[in-house]
């Protein structure tokens, strides 16, 4: 089973590498008075990583809130 997971990981890494090699065009982003020129693959990779970080943050906040609510209910029910 580990070999299967390794093959899937290698296939995904190969697909990412192929995407990066094929998308070397420059892209310019403008935001307010700033601009950034990078390759398409770098911009998409950065966008993906920022999305992962923000997603983990939202999930963490929701999980912490849920735990607080359930702890309060358990405390109220035990009284």
Secondary structure by P-SEA (a helix, b strand, c coil): caaaaaaaaaaaaaaaaaaaaaccbbbbbbcccbbbbbcaaaaaaaaaaaaaaaaaaaaaaaaaaaaaaaaaaaaaaac
